[in-house]
């Protein structure tokens, strides 16, 4: 769980640094760091897709997964619900309300492709690349939030640890019975979602990545049905 531990520590460090600064980090510095993370996301996502797609036993499955998962996510309005929830906390309380900051921070740290696919990939393949990238992004985000809400933002770190740890343990426990072919399909879909996240970070295209998250479940459901018939 070295990737999750690293991610947790970066939130602690970012929170401490932001609280020490006592003022917001200049927008131009925030922008350049998010641009860097966007480019890194594109590189990692494309690498994952290129690495696993040639091994796919069902080349069109990831297309069906993205399309069907996107329809489900759009129907559930996952992106809209998330946005409204964050906006709700942004509009309530005082400027320095720790409850507001923690609520916003926990959502930003935990609800995303990196925090879901990352620990699974770490458990199944020992690859922590996604988690290290997420850790860098969370380092910046936590510093920005702590500059406004204070050192109490560090309480979001154990929540992230438990969240990613849950996905890690599930993948670790059931990993031996998960076919390699299914792992390849999940990584292909996950890599595509990472690319979508990169496009959003770079403000090239708002892919509403949260609406695409159900795509990760489609290969699993396909395999369950396939094994049952």
C-alpha positions as CSV (number, residue, x, y, z in Angstrom):
1,X,0.0,0.0,0.0
2,X,3.0,2.3,-0.5
3,X,1.1,4.3,-3.1
4,X,-1.8,5.0,-0.7
5,X,0.5,5.8,2.2
6,X,2.4,8.2,-0.1
7,X,-0.9,9.9,-1.1
8,X,-1.9,10.2,2.5
9,X,1.4,11.7,3.5
10,X,1.3,14.3,0.7
11,X,-2.1,15.5,2.0
12,X,-0.6,16.0,5.5
13,X,2.4,17.8,4.0
14,X,0.2,20.0,1.7
15,X,-2.1,20.8,4.6
16,X,0.9,21.8,6.8
17,X,2.5,23.9,4.0
18,X,-0.8,25.7,3.2
19,X,-1.5,26.5,6.8
20,X,2.0,27.9,7.2
21,X,1.5,30.1,4.2
22,X,-1.6,31.6,5.8
23,X,-2.7,33.0,2.4
24,X,-4.0,31.7,-0.9
25,X,-1.4,30.5,-3.4
26,X,-1.2,32.7,-6.5
27,X,-3.5,31.6,-9.3
28,X,-0.7,31.6,-11.9
29,X,1.2,29.0,-9.8
30,X,-1.9,26.9,-9.3
31,X,-2.6,27.0,-13.1
32,X,0.9,25.8,-14.1
33,X,0.8,22.9,-11.6
34,X,-2.6,21.8,-12.8
35,X,-1.3,22.0,-16.4
36,X,1.5,19.8,-15.5
37,X,-0.9,17.3,-13.9
38,X,-3.1,17.4,-17.0
39,X,-0.2,16.5,-19.2
40,X,0.9,13.8,-16.9
41,X,-2.6,12.4,-16.8
42,X,-2.7,12.2,-20.6
43,X,0.6,10.4,-20.7
44,X,-0.3,7.9,-18.1
45,X,-3.8,7.3,-19.5
46,X,-2.5,6.7,-23.1
47,X,0.3,4.5,-21.7
48,X,-2.2,2.3,-19.8
49,X,-4.5,2.0,-22.9
50,X,-1.6,1.2,-25.3
51,X,-0.1,-1.3,-22.9
52,X,-3.3,-3.3,-22.3
53,X,-5.5,-2.9,-25.4
54,X,-3.4,-5.3,-27.6
55,X,-4.0,-8.0,-24.9
56,X,-7.8,-7.6,-25.0
57,X,-9.8,-10.6,-25.8
58,X,-12.8,-8.4,-26.5
59,X,-11.5,-5.3,-28.4
60,X,-14.8,-3.6,-28.5
61,X,-15.7,-4.1,-24.8
62,X,-14.0,-1.0,-23.6
63,X,-15.9,1.1,-26.2
64,X,-19.2,-0.5,-25.0
65,X,-18.1,0.1,-21.4
66,X,-17.4,3.8,-21.9
67,X,-20.6,4.4,-23.8
68,X,-22.9,2.4,-21.5
69,X,-21.2,3.6,-18.4
70,X,-21.4,7.2,-19.6
71,X,-25.1,6.8,-20.2
72,X,-25.7,5.4,-16.8
73,X,-23.6,8.1,-15.1
74,X,-25.4,10.8,-17.1
75,X,-28.7,9.4,-16.1
76,X,-27.7,9.4,-12.5
77,X,-26.1,12.9,-13.0
78,X,-23.1,11.9,-11.0
79,X,-21.1,15.0,-12.2
80,X,-23.9,17.4,-11.5
81,X,-24.6,15.9,-8.0
82,X,-21.0,16.2,-7.1
83,X,-20.7,19.8,-8.4
84,X,-23.9,20.8,-6.5
85,X,-22.6,19.2,-3.4
86,X,-19.3,21.0,-3.5
87,X,-21.0,24.3,-4.4
88,X,-23.3,23.8,-1.4
89,X,-20.4,23.7,1.0
90,X,-18.8,26.6,-0.8
91,X,-21.8,28.8,-0.2
92,X,-22.4,27.9,3.4
93,X,-20.6,28.8,6.6
94,X,-17.9,31.4,7.0
95,X,-14.9,31.8,4.7
96,X,-12.7,29.9,7.1
97,X,-15.2,27.2,8.1
98,X,-13.2,23.9,8.6
99,X,-16.3,21.8,8.1
100,X,-16.7,23.4,4.6
101,X,-13.1,22.9,3.8
102,X,-13.1,19.2,4.9
103,X,-16.2,18.4,3.1
104,X,-14.9,19.9,-0.1
105,X,-11.4,18.4,0.3
106,X,-12.7,14.8,1.0
107,X,-14.9,14.9,-2.1
108,X,-12.0,16.2,-4.3
109,X,-9.5,13.7,-2.9
110,X,-11.7,10.6,-3.0
111,X,-14.1,10.9,-5.8
112,X,-12.1,10.4,-8.9
113,X,-10.6,7.9,-11.3
114,X,-7.1,8.0,-9.7
115,X,-8.4,7.2,-6.2
116,X,-10.4,4.2,-7.5
117,X,-8.3,2.7,-10.2
118,X,-5.0,3.6,-8.5
119,X,-5.3,1.3,-5.5
120,X,-6.7,-1.5,-7.6
121,X,-3.8,-1.4,-10.0
122,X,-1.4,-1.2,-7.0
123,X,-2.9,-4.4,-5.5
124,X,-3.2,-6.3,-8.8
125,X,0.0,-5.3,-10.6
126,X,2.1,-3.5,-8.0
127,X,2.0,-0.4,-10.1
128,X,1.7,2.8,-8.1
129,X,2.0,5.3,-10.9
130,X,-1.6,6.5,-10.8
131,X,-1.4,6.9,-7.0
132,X,1.8,8.9,-7.2
133,X,0.2,11.1,-9.7
134,X,-2.8,11.5,-7.5
135,X,-0.5,12.3,-4.6
136,X,1.1,15.1,-6.5
137,X,-2.3,16.6,-7.4
138,X,-3.6,16.2,-3.8
139,X,-0.4,17.9,-2.5
140,X,-1.3,21.0,-4.5
141,X,-5.0,20.9,-3.7
142,X,-4.5,20.4,0.0
143,X,-2.0,23.3,0.2
144,X,-4.5,25.6,-1.5
145,X,-7.4,24.5,0.8
146,X,-5.3,24.6,4.0
147,X,-4.2,28.2,3.1
148,X,-7.8,29.1,3.5
149,X,-9.2,26.7,6.1
150,X,-6.2,25.9,8.2
151,X,-4.2,22.9,9.5
152,X,-7.5,21.1,10.3
153,X,-7.6,20.0,6.6
154,X,-5.1,17.3,7.6
155,X,-8.1,15.3,8.9
156,X,-9.0,14.5,5.3
157,X,-5.8,12.3,5.1
158,X,-7.1,9.4,7.2
159,X,-10.4,9.5,5.2
160,X,-8.5,9.1,2.0
161,X,-6.4,6.3,3.5
162,X,-9.5,4.3,4.4
163,X,-11.2,5.0,1.0
164,X,-8.2,3.9,-1.1
165,X,-7.4,1.1,1.4
166,X,-10.9,-0.4,0.8
167,X,-10.3,-0.7,-2.9
168,X,-6.8,-2.0,-2.4
169,X,-8.0,-4.7,0.0
170,X,-10.9,-5.8,-2.2
171,X,-8.5,-6.1,-5.2
172,X,-5.9,-7.9,-3.0
173,X,-8.4,-10.4,-1.6
174,X,-10.1,-11.2,-4.8
175,X,-7.1,-10.7,-7.1
176,X,-6.2,-14.4,-7.3
177,X,-9.6,-15.3,-8.7
178,X,-9.8,-12.3,-11.1
179,X,-8.8,-13.4,-14.6
180,X,-5.9,-11.5,-16.2
181,X,-8.2,-10.7,-19.2
182,X,-10.6,-8.9,-16.9
183,X,-7.8,-6.9,-15.3
184,X,-6.7,-5.8,-18.8
185,X,-10.2,-4.6,-19.6
186,X,-10.5,-2.7,-16.4
187,X,-7.1,-1.0,-16.9
188,X,-8.0,-0.1,-20.5
189,X,-11.2,1.6,-19.3
190,X,-9.5,3.2,-16.4
191,X,-6.7,4.5,-18.7
192,X,-9.4,6.1,-20.9
193,X,-10.9,7.8,-17.9
194,X,-7.5,9.1,-16.9
195,X,-7.1,10.6,-20.4
196,X,-10.6,12.2,-19.8
197,X,-9.3,13.6,-16.5
198,X,-6.3,15.1,-18.2
199,X,-8.4,16.8,-20.9
200,X,-10.5,18.3,-18.1
201,X,-7.5,19.5,-16.2
202,X,-6.1,21.1,-19.3
203,X,-9.4,22.7,-20.0
204,X,-9.5,21.3,-23.5
205,X,-12.7,19.4,-23.0
206,X,-14.9,19.0,-19.9
207,X,-15.5,15.2,-20.2
208,X,-17.5,15.1,-17.0
209,X,-15.4,12.2,-15.9
210,X,-17.5,11.4,-12.9
211,X,-20.4,10.5,-15.3
212,X,-18.0,8.0,-16.8
213,X,-17.1,6.2,-13.6
214,X,-19.8,3.5,-14.0
215,X,-17.8,2.4,-17.0
216,X,-15.4,0.6,-14.7
217,X,-18.2,-1.8,-13.6
218,X,-19.3,-2.8,-17.1
219,X,-16.3,-5.2,-17.8
220,X,-17.0,-6.9,-14.4
221,X,-20.7,-7.3,-15.1
222,X,-19.8,-8.7,-18.5
223,X,-17.5,-11.3,-17.0
224,X,-20.0,-12.3,-14.4
225,X,-22.7,-12.9,-17.1
226,X,-20.1,-14.6,-19.4
227,X,-19.2,-17.1,-16.6
228,X,-22.8,-17.7,-15.7
229,X,-23.9,-18.8,-19.1
